[in-house]
Amino acid sequence: MNNPNFNQAKEIEKKLENYAGPEGITTKELERGLWYVEHRRQLRLILVGFLILVSAVSWVYAIYGVAYYLARGMKEDEILTKQLVQVSSVGHEYVAQIAAKQLSLGPVGVLKSSGQRYDLYVQLKNDNQRWWAEFDYYFLVAGKPTEKTSGYIFPLEDKYLLALAHEFAAAPVAAQLIIENISWHRLDAHKIADWQAYYKSRLAIASRDVKFTPAGGGQKLNQLSFNLVNQTAYNYWEVGLTILLMNGGSLVNVNHYGLSDFMSGQTKPVVINWAGAVGPVSEVKIIPEINIMKDDIYIPYEGGVGQEK
C-alpha cells in the first residue's frame, strides 16, 4: 500500500530540484554558485600556484638559454660567420664549376648522296658530366636552311647530327649548323646516381651479322643487312639508328633508319637499300638513338605499369 506522505515528499523534492526563481535561476545553478563561494579561496590558490609554476619554468628556460649562448653559442656564431665569408669568396668559382659548359661542334661535312642530292653532317660533343640538353637545329647552306629538327645529347656523349638527301644545284660549300632553343637539364642524383650504368642498361642494343654490299656490277643499290638485338630490360615504341660507313677512319657515307615496337630480348632483322656511290667500306657503325630521359618512349609490360620487367 502506497504511503501518501512519502509520495508527497518525493514530489516536493522533485519540484525543488527543478525549481526556477523569478529571475530564471534554477536550484542546480544555486547549488553550483554555493559550491564556488565555498571553494573560491582554494581555487584562487590553485590558479596562483599554476601561474607561479609557469613563470618559474619560463625563467629557468630563459636563464639556461642565456647561459648556453654565453658558453657555446657565441663561438658557434663566430665559426658560422667565417664559413659564410669563405663561401662568398669562392661562390662565383663554384657556380661556374657546376654550370653547364657549351657544346663542342666539329666542322660541317658534306657527302654526295645521288644525283644532285647531298648529305650534311656534323659531330657534336657534350663534355658535361651531369647535364644533358634538348634543342632545335638546322643546316644553313648558301643562305638556304634545311628543315628544322629536334635533337638531344646526353652527358659525355659524342654524336652526329644529320640532314640527308638535300638537293643543291652544286656541291654545297661553307655549310653551317644552327642550334636554337637549347634547354639544359641537370641529372637528379637521387634518381640517377650512376649515369654510365643508367645509360648502358637502357641502350644495350647490339648489331650482329653486319654485312654491307656496295652498289656496282649487278648490285644497283647499296645494301646493308644486320640483326638488331634488344639486350635491355625495356620495350621501346621507337628506336632510331644512325648509320656511319667508315673507310680507314674516315666517314664516307651516312644514313638513318627507324624501327618500331622493339621488345626486350627481341632480335629484328634489318635490310636497308639506298642509292649513291659509296666506295670501299672497312667499318660500319650502327648507333641506337633513343631519348632515354623521356617516359613516353617505353612500352609498359602486361600486368603492370612499370617499364622494366
C-alpha positions in Angstrom: 0.0 0.0 0.0 1.4 3.4 -1.0 2.3 5.9 1.7 0.7 9.3 0.8 3.2 11.2 2.9 6.1 9.5 1.2 4.8 10.2 -2.2 4.1 13.8 -1.3 7.6 14.3 0.0 9.1 12.8 -3.2 7.0 15.2 -5.3 8.1 18.2 -3.2 11.8 17.1 -3.6 11.4 16.8 -7.3 9.8 20.3 -7.6 12.7 21.7 -5.5 15.2 20.1 -7.9 13.5 21.7 -10.9 12.6 25.0 -9.2 13.3 28.2 -11.0 13.1 31.5 -9.3 11.6 34.7 -10.6 14.9 35.6 -12.4 15.1 32.2 -14.0 17.8 30.8 -11.7 17.3 27.1 -11.1 18.1 25.1 -7.9 21.1 23.4 -9.6 22.6 26.8 -10.6 22.2 28.0 -7.0 24.0 24.8 -5.8 26.9 25.4 -8.2 27.1 29.0 -7.1 27.2 28.0 -3.5 29.9 25.4 -4.2 32.0 28.1 -5.9 31.6 30.6 -3.0 32.6 27.9 -0.5 35.7 26.8 -2.6 36.7 30.2 -4.0 39.8 30.5 -1.8 41.1 27.1 -2.8 40.5 27.7 -6.5 42.4 31.0 -6.2 45.3 29.3 -4.5 45.4 26.7 -7.3 45.4 29.3 -10.0 48.2 31.4 -8.3 50.3 28.2 -7.8 49.9 27.3 -11.5 50.9 30.7 -12.6 53.9 30.6 -10.3 55.0 27.2 -11.8 54.7 28.5 -15.4 56.7 31.6 -14.5 59.4 29.6 -12.8 59.7 27.2 -15.8 59.9 30.2 -18.2 62.7 31.8 -16.1 64.6 28.6 -15.9 64.5 28.1 -19.7 65.5 31.7 -20.3 68.4 31.5 -17.9 69.5 28.2 -19.5 69.3 29.8 -23.0 71.5 32.8 -22.0 74.0 30.6 -20.2 74.2 28.2 -23.2 74.8 31.1 -25.6 77.5 32.6 -23.5 79.2 29.2 -23.1 78.9 27.8 -26.7 76.6 29.9 -28.9 79.0 32.8 -29.3 81.8 30.5 -30.5 79.4 28.8 -32.9 78.3 32.1 -34.4 81.9 33.1 -35.0 82.6 29.8 -36.8 79.4 30.3 -38.9 80.4 33.8 -39.8 83.8 32.7 -41.0 82.2 29.9 -43.1 79.9 32.4 -44.8 82.8 34.7 -45.7 84.7 31.7 -47.2 81.7 30.6 -49.2 81.1 34.1 -50.6 84.7 34.4 -51.6 84.5 31.2 -53.8 80.9 31.5 -54.8 81.4 32.6 -58.4 84.0 29.9 -59.0 81.7 27.2 -57.5 78.8 28.4 -59.7 81.0 28.4 -62.8 82.2 24.9 -61.9 78.7 23.3 -61.7 77.1 25.3 -64.6 76.7 23.6 -67.9 79.5 24.0 -70.4 78.9 24.8 -74.0 78.6 22.0 -76.6 81.5 21.4 -78.9 81.0 21.4 -82.6 83.1 19.9 -85.3 83.2 21.2 -88.9 80.2 20.5 -91.1 80.8 17.7 -93.6 79.2 17.2 -97.0 78.8 13.8 -98.7 77.3 13.2 -102.1 74.3 11.0 -102.0 72.8 10.5 -105.5 72.2 12.8 -108.4 72.1 16.4 -107.1 71.4 15.3 -103.5 73.9 15.7 -100.7 74.1 14.6 -97.1 75.2 17.0 -94.4 76.6 16.0 -91.0 78.4 17.5 -88.0 79.9 15.9 -84.9 78.5 17.3 -81.6 80.1 16.7 -78.2 78.8 17.3 -74.7 81.6 17.5 -72.1 79.3 17.9 -69.1 79.1 15.0 -66.7 75.7 15.9 -65.1 74.0 18.0 -67.8 72.0 16.9 -70.9 70.4 19.1 -73.5 67.4 19.4 -75.8 67.5 21.7 -78.8 66.4 22.5 -82.3 68.9 22.5 -85.2 69.2 23.0 -88.9 71.9 23.5 -91.5 72.4 26.7 -93.4 73.9 26.4 -96.9 74.3 29.4 -99.2 71.6 31.2 -97.1 69.2 28.3 -97.6 68.1 26.5 -94.4 67.3 22.8 -94.2 64.3 21.6 -92.3 64.4 22.3 -88.6 64.8 19.2 -86.5 64.6 18.5 -82.7 67.6 16.9 -81.1 69.2 16.0 -77.8 72.5 15.0 -76.4 73.4 13.1 -73.2 76.2 13.8 -70.7 79.7 13.0 -72.1 78.1 11.9 -75.4 79.7 12.3 -78.8 77.1 12.1 -81.6 76.3 13.0 -85.2 73.6 15.4 -86.4 72.4 14.7 -89.9 70.4 16.2 -92.7 70.0 13.7 -95.5 69.4 13.8 -99.3 69.0 17.6 -99.7 69.1 18.8 -103.3 71.5 21.5 -104.4 72.5 22.8 -107.9 76.1 22.4 -107.0 78.1 20.8 -104.2 77.4 22.8 -101.0 80.3 24.9 -99.6 80.6 26.8 -96.3 77.7 24.9 -94.7 76.9 25.9 -91.2 75.0 24.3 -88.3 72.5 26.5 -86.4 71.3 25.4 -82.9 68.3 27.1 -81.4 66.1 26.8 -78.3 68.6 24.9 -76.3 67.3 23.7 -73.0 69.7 22.3 -70.3 68.7 19.6 -67.8 70.7 18.6 -64.8 70.7 14.9 -63.8 68.9 14.3 -60.5 71.4 12.4 -58.3 68.5 10.9 -56.3 67.1 9.3 -59.4 70.3 8.7 -61.4 73.3 8.2 -59.1 75.4 6.4 -61.7 74.8 7.9 -65.2 77.0 5.4 -67.1 75.2 2.4 -65.6 71.9 4.0 -66.3 72.9 4.8 -69.9 74.3 1.3 -70.6 71.3 -0.5 -69.2 68.9 1.3 -71.5 71.0 1.5 -74.7 72.4 -2.1 -74.7 71.2 -2.7 -78.3 73.6 -4.8 -80.3 74.1 -5.2 -84.1 75.1 -8.6 -85.3 75.9 -10.3 -88.6 76.5 -6.9 -90.2 77.0 -7.1 -94.0 77.4 -4.2 -96.4 77.3 -4.7 -100.1 78.1 -1.5 -102.2 76.4 -0.7 -105.4 78.1 -1.8 -108.6 78.1 -4.7 -111.1 74.8 -6.4 -110.7 74.1 -4.6 -107.5 72.1 -1.4 -108.3 71.8 -0.1 -104.7 74.0 -0.1 -101.7 72.6 -2.7 -99.2 73.2 -3.0 -95.5 71.8 -6.0 -93.6 72.2 -6.9 -89.9 70.3 -8.3 -86.9 69.4 -5.8 -84.2 69.2 -7.3 -80.7 67.5 -5.6 -77.7 69.6 -6.7 -74.8 67.9 -4.2 -72.4 65.1 -4.9 -69.9 62.9 -2.4 -71.7 60.4 -2.3 -74.5 60.6 0.7 -76.9 57.9 2.3 -79.1 60.5 3.7 -81.5 64.3 3.1 -82.0 66.3 5.3 -84.3 69.6 4.1 -85.8 72.4 6.4 -87.0 74.5 4.5 -89.6 78.1 5.5 -90.3 80.1 3.9 -93.1 83.8 4.3 -92.4 86.9 3.6 -94.5 90.3 3.8 -92.9 88.9 6.0 -90.1 87.2 8.5 -92.5 83.5 8.9 -92.8 82.4 8.0 -96.4 78.6 7.7 -96.0 75.8 8.3 -93.5 72.2 7.1 -93.2 69.4 6.9 -90.7 66.8 4.2 -90.1 63.9 3.7 -87.6 62.0 0.7 -86.4 59.0 0.5 -84.0 57.8 -1.8 -81.2 61.2 -3.2 -80.2 60.7 -5.5 -77.3 63.1 -6.6 -74.6 65.1 -9.7 -75.7 63.8 -9.4 -79.3 66.0 -9.8 -82.4 64.9 -8.0 -85.5 66.5 -8.5 -89.0 67.1 -5.2 -90.8 67.8 -4.7 -94.5 68.4 -1.1 -95.8 68.9 -0.2 -99.5 69.9 3.3 -100.8 71.4 4.8 -103.9 74.7 6.6 -104.4 78.3 5.8 -104.9 79.9 4.9 -101.6 83.2 3.2 -102.5 85.1 0.8 -100.2 83.9 0.4 -96.6 86.0 -1.0 -93.9 83.8 -0.5 -90.9 80.1 0.0 -90.2 78.9 1.8 -87.1 75.2 1.4 -86.1 74.3 3.7 -83.2 70.9 3.5 -81.4 69.1 6.8 -80.9 66.6 6.7 -78.0 65.9 9.6 -75.7 66.0 7.5 -72.6 65.2 10.6 -70.4 61.6 10.6 -71.7 59.0 8.4 -70.0 56.7 8.1 -73.1 59.3 6.0 -75.1 58.7 2.9 -73.1 56.1 0.2 -73.8 54.6 -0.9 -70.5 54.7 -4.6 -69.7 51.4 -6.5 -69.4 50.2 -6.9 -65.9 51.7 -3.6 -64.6 52.6 -0.1 -65.4 56.3 -0.5 -64.8 58.8 0.0 -67.6 61.2 -2.7 -66.6 60.3 -6.4 -66.5 
